[in-house]
């Protein structure tokens, strides 16, 4: 299944994949070694389902192979990431946060029964998370069992770097972790990212984002919860569960912050 095209310049890269420009308004998300054809087809199927539901996402053109690695061909999105607003317009942090919250609320109105369950993914992650004591693991899994399941579309990694501003409106990228479940699980993931994520040292505007990230998180949560109130303590419970699951990603520099969120949530 070799690639029937010439790969252009690399546009971006992350922990799991690199993005290359192709001809004809397309890009290739090429997974790093260790990610197989099954992983690519699994993400492509989810991305196709989300696109078919009418959500603001890139079109999917199929799975291919290049340089011995598997990848997904997507529509190229022309625009700028919402993250630039935090980097270059810090005075508009609350406006940007409210925009992100409103977009998240829009996604959570959708229902796609074919998507996997958020609770299943979180359970598997907590069970393999390093640094979580056996007692803590049992408490997290018990807490997860007691939380409402829900059936909303959840992005799984919703943050300003995955939202592009285009002429046709905001487009949401990277649906690898898409699932269905309680929308507060998705909100908690966003909140945890702004509490614990370690920004790349070479990230443009990194210092500015560090300065405004907590103000952004508070404004985002205030906006979301004002429009969809949560039962007392439920978001805190989801934050503990999501932080415990995030540990399974083994991202250097995050463990102390994540374990602190787990402990805080379990002792409320």
C-alpha positions as CSV (number, residue, x, y, z in Angstrom):
1,X,0.0,0.0,0.0
2,X,2.7,2.6,-1.0
3,X,1.9,6.2,-1.2
4,X,0.8,7.2,-4.7
5,X,1.9,10.8,-4.2
6,X,4.9,13.0,-3.5
7,X,5.2,14.2,0.1
8,X,5.8,17.9,0.4
9,X,7.3,19.8,3.4
10,X,6.6,18.8,6.9
11,X,4.1,21.2,8.4
12,X,4.0,20.0,12.0
13,X,4.9,17.2,14.3
14,X,3.8,15.7,17.6
15,X,4.5,12.8,19.9
16,X,2.6,10.3,17.7
17,X,2.9,11.6,14.1
18,X,4.2,14.1,11.6
19,X,2.1,16.2,9.2
20,X,3.2,16.6,5.6
21,X,1.7,18.7,2.8
22,X,0.5,16.8,-0.3
23,X,-0.8,18.1,-3.6
24,X,-4.4,18.9,-4.2
25,X,-5.3,20.5,-0.9
26,X,-4.5,17.5,1.2
27,X,-2.1,16.6,4.1
28,X,-0.7,13.3,5.3
29,X,-0.7,12.5,9.0
30,X,2.2,10.0,9.1
31,X,2.4,8.0,12.3
32,X,5.8,7.5,13.9
33,X,7.3,4.0,14.1
34,X,5.5,1.7,16.5
35,X,2.1,2.8,15.3
36,X,0.6,0.3,12.9
37,X,-2.1,0.1,10.2
38,X,-4.7,-0.8,12.8
39,X,-4.0,2.5,14.7
40,X,-4.3,4.5,11.5
41,X,-7.6,2.8,10.4
42,X,-9.0,3.2,13.9
43,X,-8.4,6.9,13.9
44,X,-9.6,7.3,10.3
45,X,-12.9,5.5,11.1
46,X,-13.6,7.8,14.0
47,X,-12.6,10.9,12.0
48,X,-15.0,9.8,9.2
49,X,-17.8,9.3,11.6
50,X,-17.3,12.7,13.2
51,X,-17.1,14.4,9.7
52,X,-20.3,12.6,8.6
53,X,-22.1,13.9,11.7
54,X,-21.6,17.4,10.4
55,X,-19.1,18.6,13.0
56,X,-16.5,21.2,12.0
57,X,-13.6,18.8,11.2
58,X,-11.4,18.0,8.2
59,X,-12.5,15.6,5.5
60,X,-10.8,12.2,5.5
61,X,-9.5,10.6,2.3
62,X,-8.2,7.3,3.5
63,X,-5.3,5.3,4.9
64,X,-2.0,4.9,3.1
65,X,1.7,4.0,3.7
66,X,4.9,6.0,3.1
67,X,8.5,5.3,4.1
68,X,7.3,2.1,5.8
69,X,4.9,3.9,8.1
70,X,1.2,4.2,8.0
71,X,-0.8,7.4,7.8
72,X,-4.1,9.1,7.1
73,X,-4.8,11.5,4.2
74,X,-6.8,14.5,5.4
75,X,-8.1,17.7,3.9
76,X,-5.6,20.5,4.4
77,X,-7.0,23.2,6.7
78,X,-5.8,26.7,5.9
79,X,-5.9,29.0,8.9
80,X,-4.2,29.8,12.1
81,X,-4.4,27.9,15.4
82,X,-6.4,29.4,18.2
83,X,-3.2,29.0,20.3
84,X,-1.8,32.1,18.5
85,X,-4.4,34.2,20.4
86,X,-2.8,33.2,23.7
87,X,0.7,33.8,22.3
88,X,0.1,37.2,20.6
89,X,-3.0,38.6,22.2
90,X,-2.7,37.9,25.9
91,X,-5.0,40.8,26.7
92,X,-7.8,38.8,25.0
93,X,-7.3,35.7,27.1
94,X,-10.9,35.7,28.5
95,X,-12.4,36.3,25.1
96,X,-10.4,33.4,23.7
97,X,-11.4,31.1,26.6
98,X,-15.1,31.9,26.1
99,X,-14.8,31.2,22.4
100,X,-13.2,27.8,23.2
101,X,-15.9,27.0,25.7
102,X,-18.7,27.8,23.3
103,X,-17.1,25.6,20.6
104,X,-16.8,22.8,23.1
105,X,-20.4,23.1,24.0
106,X,-21.3,22.9,20.3
107,X,-19.4,19.6,19.9
108,X,-21.0,18.1,23.0
109,X,-24.5,18.5,21.4
110,X,-23.6,15.8,18.9
111,X,-24.3,12.1,19.4
112,X,-22.4,9.3,17.4
113,X,-23.2,5.9,18.8
114,X,-20.4,4.2,16.8
115,X,-17.7,5.9,18.9
116,X,-16.1,4.0,21.7
117,X,-16.9,4.8,25.4
118,X,-14.9,7.4,27.3
119,X,-15.2,5.3,30.4
120,X,-13.5,2.3,28.7
121,X,-10.6,4.3,27.6
122,X,-10.1,5.9,31.0
123,X,-10.3,2.6,32.7
124,X,-7.6,1.1,30.6
125,X,-5.4,4.1,31.0
126,X,-5.8,4.2,34.8
127,X,-5.0,0.4,35.0
128,X,-1.6,1.0,33.3
129,X,-0.7,4.4,34.7
130,X,2.7,4.6,36.4
131,X,3.1,6.2,39.8
132,X,-0.5,5.4,40.9
133,X,-0.5,3.3,44.1
134,X,-2.7,0.3,44.1
135,X,-5.1,1.9,46.6
136,X,-5.3,5.1,44.6
137,X,-6.0,3.0,41.4
138,X,-8.9,1.2,43.1
139,X,-10.3,4.5,44.4
140,X,-10.1,6.1,40.9
141,X,-11.8,3.2,39.2
142,X,-14.5,3.2,41.9
143,X,-15.0,6.9,41.4
144,X,-15.2,6.4,37.7
145,X,-17.9,3.7,38.1
146,X,-20.0,6.1,40.1
147,X,-19.9,9.0,37.7
148,X,-22.7,9.4,35.1
149,X,-21.7,7.8,31.8
150,X,-23.4,10.1,29.2
151,X,-23.4,9.8,25.4
152,X,-22.1,13.1,24.1
153,X,-19.3,13.3,21.5
154,X,-16.0,13.9,23.3
155,X,-12.9,15.0,21.5
156,X,-10.5,13.7,24.0
157,X,-7.7,16.3,23.6
158,X,-9.5,19.6,23.2
159,X,-7.2,22.6,23.5
160,X,-6.4,25.8,21.5
161,X,-3.6,24.0,19.5
162,X,-6.2,21.7,18.0
163,X,-8.6,24.5,16.9
164,X,-7.9,26.3,13.7
165,X,-9.5,29.6,12.7
166,X,-10.5,29.6,9.0
167,X,-12.6,31.5,6.5
168,X,-15.4,29.0,7.1
169,X,-15.2,29.1,10.8
170,X,-13.3,27.1,13.5
171,X,-12.2,23.7,12.5
172,X,-11.2,21.1,15.2
173,X,-8.3,18.8,14.4
174,X,-6.9,15.5,15.9
175,X,-9.8,13.2,16.7
176,X,-7.5,10.2,17.6
177,X,-9.1,10.0,21.1
178,X,-12.7,10.7,20.1
179,X,-15.2,8.9,22.2
180,X,-18.8,9.2,23.5
181,X,-19.5,9.8,27.1
182,X,-20.1,12.4,29.8
183,X,-19.1,15.9,28.4
184,X,-17.6,16.8,31.8
185,X,-14.9,14.1,31.2
186,X,-14.0,16.1,28.1
187,X,-14.1,19.4,30.0
188,X,-11.9,17.8,32.7
189,X,-9.3,16.8,30.1
190,X,-9.1,20.4,28.9
191,X,-8.8,21.7,32.4
192,X,-6.1,19.1,33.3
193,X,-4.1,20.1,30.2
194,X,-4.1,23.7,31.3
195,X,-3.1,22.6,34.9
196,X,-0.4,20.0,34.1
197,X,0.8,19.9,30.5
198,X,4.4,20.8,30.0
199,X,4.9,23.1,27.0
200,X,7.7,22.4,24.5
201,X,10.8,24.5,25.3
202,X,11.0,25.6,21.6
203,X,7.3,26.5,21.4
204,X,6.8,30.1,20.1
205,X,5.3,32.4,22.7
206,X,5.8,29.7,25.4
207,X,6.5,32.2,28.2
208,X,3.3,34.2,27.4
209,X,1.2,31.0,27.4
210,X,2.6,30.0,30.7
211,X,1.6,33.4,32.2
212,X,-2.0,33.3,31.0
213,X,-2.8,29.6,31.1
214,X,-4.4,29.6,34.6
215,X,-6.5,32.7,33.7
216,X,-7.6,31.0,30.5
217,X,-8.6,27.8,32.4
218,X,-10.7,29.7,34.9
219,X,-12.4,31.7,32.2
220,X,-13.1,28.7,30.0
221,X,-14.6,26.7,32.9
222,X,-16.7,29.7,34.1
223,X,-18.2,30.1,30.6
224,X,-18.8,26.4,30.0
225,X,-20.4,25.8,33.5
226,X,-22.5,28.9,33.2
227,X,-24.2,27.5,30.1
228,X,-24.2,23.8,31.3
229,X,-24.1,23.7,35.2
230,X,-22.5,20.6,36.7
231,X,-23.6,18.9,40.0
232,X,-21.5,20.0,42.9
233,X,-18.2,18.1,43.0
234,X,-18.7,16.2,39.8
235,X,-16.1,18.2,37.7
236,X,-13.5,17.7,40.5
237,X,-14.2,14.0,40.4
238,X,-13.7,13.9,36.6
239,X,-10.5,15.9,37.0
240,X,-9.0,13.3,39.4
241,X,-10.0,10.5,37.0
242,X,-8.7,12.2,33.9
243,X,-5.4,13.2,35.6
244,X,-4.9,9.6,36.7
245,X,-5.5,8.4,33.1
246,X,-3.1,11.1,31.7
247,X,-0.3,9.5,33.7
248,X,-0.4,6.6,31.3
249,X,0.9,8.8,28.6
250,X,4.2,9.1,30.4
251,X,5.0,12.7,29.5
252,X,8.2,13.9,31.2
253,X,7.6,16.7,33.7
254,X,3.9,16.1,34.3
255,X,3.9,13.3,36.9
256,X,4.1,15.5,40.0
257,X,1.3,17.9,38.9
258,X,-0.9,15.0,37.8
259,X,-0.5,13.0,41.0
260,X,-1.3,16.2,42.9
261,X,-4.6,16.5,41.0
262,X,-5.4,12.9,41.7
263,X,-4.8,13.2,45.4
264,X,-6.8,16.4,45.6
265,X,-9.7,14.9,43.9
266,X,-9.7,11.7,45.9
267,X,-9.7,13.6,49.2
268,X,-12.6,15.9,48.6
